[in-house]
Amino acid sequence: MVTTILTGAAALFIVESMASIEGNEDFEASIEFSTIAELFLGPRWRWVIQIILYITLQTQVIISLIESFQVTLPSAENPFDPLT
């Protein structure tokens, strides 16, 4: 429940910050997350945010690969059935 509330609040803050950029009140422009970080925090923090973003995305890819391998690898009991 807490995660849902925090995720929703974070998404609303990002949308609100995108709308507060001059010339993007109606969401005409394509604004990226790193652009928002640079406008509000400065160019130095943009790189910090960008590195954190890349690390989290890479972590999600690795976790997804591990989970899919665990499902598709054969078990020791029945090596011919990939779903057991």
N, CA and C of each residue as an Amber inpcrd file, in Angstrom:
protein
   252
   0.8220000  -1.1930000   0.0000000   0.0000000   0.0000000   0.0000000
   0.8670000   1.2590000   0.0000000   1.9080000   1.2440000   0.8190000
   2.7930000   2.4010000   0.8970000   3.5410000   2.5920000  -0.4230000
   3.9780000   1.4700000  -1.0130000   4.6790000   1.5470000  -2.2950000
   3.7860000   2.1330000  -3.3770000   2.5250000   1.7520000  -3.3860000
   1.5830000   2.2800000  -4.3700000   1.4100000   3.7780000  -4.2140000
   1.2770000   4.2420000  -3.0060000   1.0880000   5.6710000  -2.7560000
   2.3370000   6.4530000  -3.1500000   3.5180000   5.9470000  -2.7730000
   4.7630000   6.6350000  -3.1140000   5.0130000   6.6530000  -4.6210000
   4.7120000   5.5510000  -5.3000000   4.8910000   5.4940000  -6.7460000
   3.9420000   6.4560000  -7.4510000   2.7020000   6.4950000  -7.0240000
   1.7410000   7.4270000  -7.6010000   2.1320000   8.8730000  -7.3740000
   2.6090000   9.1870000  -6.1690000   3.0400000  10.5550000  -5.8740000
   4.2500000  10.9350000  -6.7200000   5.1980000  10.0190000  -6.8810000
   6.3790000  10.2990000  -7.6980000   5.9990000  10.5360000  -9.1600000
   5.0820000   9.7310000  -9.6820000   4.6320000   9.9110000 -11.0610000
   3.9280000  11.2560000 -11.2380000   3.1050000  11.6370000 -10.2730000
   2.4320000  12.9380000 -10.3590000   3.4250000  14.0920000 -10.2870000
   4.4610000  13.9650000  -9.4640000   5.4840000  15.0140000  -9.3840000
   6.2360000  15.1490000 -10.7010000   6.5390000  14.0320000 -11.3520000
   7.2390000  14.0890000 -12.6380000   6.3610000  14.7410000 -13.6960000
   5.0820000  14.3760000 -13.7310000   4.1630000  14.9740000 -14.6990000
   4.0050000  16.4730000 -14.4390000   3.9090000  16.8420000 -13.1800000
   3.7650000  18.2610000 -12.8420000   5.0190000  19.0480000 -13.2030000
   6.1880000  18.4570000 -12.9850000   7.4200000  19.1570000 -13.3520000
   7.5670000  19.2690000 -14.8650000   7.0930000  18.2680000 -15.6200000
   7.1150000  18.3620000 -17.0780000   6.1920000  19.4640000 -17.5680000
   5.0430000  19.6160000 -16.9330000   4.0850000  20.6420000 -17.3440000
   4.5560000  22.0410000 -16.9490000   5.4170000  22.1340000 -15.9280000
   5.8680000  23.4520000 -15.4890000   6.9970000  24.0130000 -16.3350000
   7.5480000  23.2280000 -17.2460000   8.5960000  23.7140000 -18.1450000
   7.9560000  24.6630000 -19.1520000   8.6020000  25.8140000 -19.3360000
   8.0430000  26.8430000 -20.2210000   7.9070000  26.3230000 -21.6470000
   6.7330000  26.4910000 -22.2060000   6.4440000  26.0330000 -23.5610000
   5.9280000  24.6100000 -23.6330000   5.8120000  23.9540000 -22.4990000
   5.3430000  22.5650000 -22.4910000   4.1270000  22.4050000 -21.5840000
   3.3130000  23.4430000 -21.4830000   2.1410000  23.3870000 -20.6100000
   1.1330000  22.3390000 -21.0710000   1.0240000  22.1420000 -22.3850000
   0.0780000  21.1630000 -22.9310000   0.7810000  19.8940000 -23.4070000
   1.9920000  19.6700000 -22.9500000   2.7840000  18.4750000 -23.2690000
   3.0230000  18.3230000 -24.7700000   3.3870000  19.4260000 -25.4370000
   3.6850000  19.3480000 -26.8700000   5.0820000  18.7850000 -27.1270000
   6.0150000  19.0950000 -26.2500000   7.4040000  18.6860000 -26.4500000
   7.6600000  17.3150000 -25.8270000   8.7250000  16.6900000 -26.2950000
   9.1500000  15.4100000 -25.7360000  10.2620000  15.6950000 -24.7230000
   9.9200000  15.6740000 -23.4560000  10.8560000  15.9740000 -22.3780000
  11.2640000  14.6680000 -21.7140000  12.5690000  14.4410000 -21.6090000
  13.0630000  13.2270000 -20.9640000  13.3160000  13.4730000 -19.4850000
  13.4410000  12.3790000 -18.7450000  13.6820000  12.4510000 -17.3150000
  14.9950000  13.1680000 -17.0100000  16.0310000  12.9030000 -17.8010000
  17.3260000  13.5450000 -17.5610000  17.2720000  15.0430000 -17.8510000
  16.4170000  15.4600000 -18.7800000  16.2460000  16.8870000 -19.0590000
  15.5970000  17.5900000 -17.8720000  14.6260000  16.9470000 -17.2710000
  13.9810000  17.5080000 -16.0740000  15.0090000  17.6330000 -14.9450000
  15.8430000  16.6020000 -14.7760000  16.8640000  16.6480000 -13.7290000
  17.8480000  17.7840000 -13.9800000  18.2210000  17.9980000 -15.2430000
  19.1650000  19.0710000 -15.5530000  18.5490000  20.4440000 -15.3230000
  17.2910000  20.6200000 -15.6860000  16.6520000  21.9190000 -15.5100000
  16.4610000  22.2780000 -14.0370000  16.1220000  21.3020000 -13.2150000
  15.8280000  21.5820000 -11.8200000  17.0460000  21.4500000 -10.9030000
  18.0000000  20.5740000 -11.2530000  19.1190000  20.3130000 -10.3570000
  20.4670000  20.7990000 -10.8740000  20.5740000  21.0510000 -12.1700000
  21.8370000  21.4880000 -12.7550000  22.5120000  20.3660000 -13.5250000
  23.5170000  20.7410000 -14.3420000  24.1590000  19.7330000 -15.2090000
  24.9600000  18.6740000 -14.4480000  25.5360000  19.0580000 -13.3070000
  26.3100000  18.0660000 -12.5490000  25.4030000  16.9780000 -12.0060000
  24.2690000  17.3300000 -11.4400000  23.3430000  16.3410000 -10.8860000
  22.6430000  15.5560000 -11.9790000  22.5610000  16.1310000 -13.1830000
  21.9620000  15.3920000 -14.3010000  22.7470000  14.1160000 -14.5610000
  24.0790000  14.2110000 -14.5190000  24.8990000  13.0320000 -14.7590000
  24.7580000  12.0140000 -13.6430000  24.6230000  12.4740000 -12.4170000
  24.4170000  11.5610000 -11.2900000  23.0890000  10.8220000 -11.4610000
  22.0360000  11.5780000 -11.7950000  20.7160000  10.9730000 -12.0170000
  20.7550000  10.0070000 -13.1940000  21.4700000  10.3900000 -14.2610000
  21.5720000   9.5380000 -15.4500000  22.2680000   8.2240000 -15.1150000
  23.3320000   8.2710000 -14.3380000  24.0510000   7.0500000 -13.9460000
  23.1680000   6.1660000 -13.0810000  22.4630000   6.7670000 -12.1260000
  21.5450000   5.9890000 -11.2770000  20.4490000   5.3520000 -12.1190000
  19.9300000   6.0910000 -13.0930000  18.8910000   5.5570000 -13.9780000
  19.4080000   4.3610000 -14.7740000  20.6050000   4.4760000 -15.3450000
  21.1800000   3.3710000 -16.1060000  21.4380000   2.1480000 -15.2250000
  21.9050000   2.3740000 -14.0020000  22.1570000   1.2530000 -13.0920000
  20.8570000   0.5360000 -12.7450000  19.7850000   1.3030000 -12.4700000
  18.5090000   0.6590000 -12.1410000  17.9280000  -0.0830000 -13.3380000
  18.0670000   0.4810000 -14.5390000  17.5680000  -0.2150000 -15.7290000
  18.3570000  -1.5040000 -15.9780000  19.6700000  -1.4470000 -15.8100000
  20.4910000  -2.6420000 -15.9930000  20.1600000  -3.6960000 -14.9430000
  19.8980000  -3.2620000 -13.7240000  19.5130000  -4.1930000 -12.6660000
  18.2010000  -4.8910000 -13.0000000  17.2410000  -4.1500000 -13.5310000
  15.9690000  -4.7560000 -13.9240000  16.1470000  -5.7760000 -15.0400000
  17.0240000  -5.5030000 -15.9890000  17.2910000  -6.4560000 -17.0670000
  17.9070000  -7.7370000 -16.5000000  18.8730000  -7.5920000 -15.6100000
  19.5300000  -8.7640000 -15.0140000  18.5320000  -9.5790000 -14.2010000
  17.6900000  -8.9130000 -13.4180000  16.6830000  -9.6200000 -12.6300000
  15.7030000 -10.3620000 -13.5320000  15.2820000  -9.7320000 -14.6180000
  14.3570000 -10.3910000 -15.5500000  15.0020000 -11.6100000 -16.1940000
  16.2690000 -11.4960000 -16.5520000  16.9670000 -12.6450000 -17.1330000
  17.0690000 -13.7970000 -16.1310000  17.4180000 -13.4930000 -14.9100000
  17.5320000 -14.5370000 -13.8820000  16.1940000 -15.2180000 -13.6570000
  15.1230000 -14.4280000 -13.5770000  13.8000000 -15.0260000 -13.3730000
  13.3880000 -15.8950000 -14.5470000  13.6560000 -15.4540000 -15.7620000
  13.2670000 -16.2640000 -16.9170000  14.1160000 -17.5250000 -17.0170000
  15.3850000 -17.4560000 -16.6310000  16.2190000 -18.6600000 -16.6270000
  15.7440000 -19.6590000 -15.5900000  15.2900000 -19.1850000 -14.4640000
  14.8110000 -20.0940000 -13.4230000  13.5500000 -20.8200000 -13.8650000
  12.7420000 -20.1950000 -14.6740000  11.5170000 -20.8260000 -15.1580000
  11.8270000 -21.8180000 -16.2660000  12.7590000 -21.4940000 -17.1490000
  12.9860000 -22.3270000 -18.3290000  14.0510000 -23.3900000 -18.1530000
  14.8930000 -23.3010000 -17.1330000  15.9040000 -24.3350000 -16.9370000
  15.2580000 -25.6130000 -16.4180000  15.7200000 -26.7450000 -16.8900000
  15.1450000 -28.0050000 -16.4040000  15.5400000 -28.2700000 -14.9600000
  14.6710000 -28.9610000 -14.2680000  14.9550000 -29.2890000 -12.8740000
  15.7780000 -30.5730000 -12.8110000  16.3330000 -30.8570000 -11.6460000
  17.1380000 -32.0700000 -11.4710000  16.2720000 -33.3240000 -11.4710000
  14.9950000 -33.1800000 -11.0510000  14.1090000 -34.3410000 -10.9840000
  13.6710000 -34.7950000 -12.3740000  13.3650000 -33.8620000 -13.2460000
  12.9080000 -34.1890000 -14.5920000  13.6170000 -33.2630000 -15.5810000
  14.7770000 -33.6330000 -16.0920000  15.5610000 -32.7420000 -16.9370000
  14.9500000 -32.4910000 -18.3140000  13.9290000 -33.2550000 -18.7030000
  13.3250000 -33.0830000 -20.0170000  12.1030000 -32.1880000 -20.0050000
  11.5980000 -31.8710000 -18.8260000  10.4300000 -31.0060000 -18.7050000
  10.8830000 -29.6370000 -18.2160000  10.8730000 -28.5870000 -19.0710000
  11.3970000 -27.2760000 -18.6650000  10.4900000 -26.5190000 -17.6860000
   9.2630000 -26.9650000 -17.4710000   8.3530000 -26.2210000 -16.6040000
   8.2000000 -26.8230000 -15.2280000   9.0280000 -27.8040000 -14.8910000
   8.9360000 -28.3710000 -13.5460000  10.1040000 -27.9420000 -12.7090000
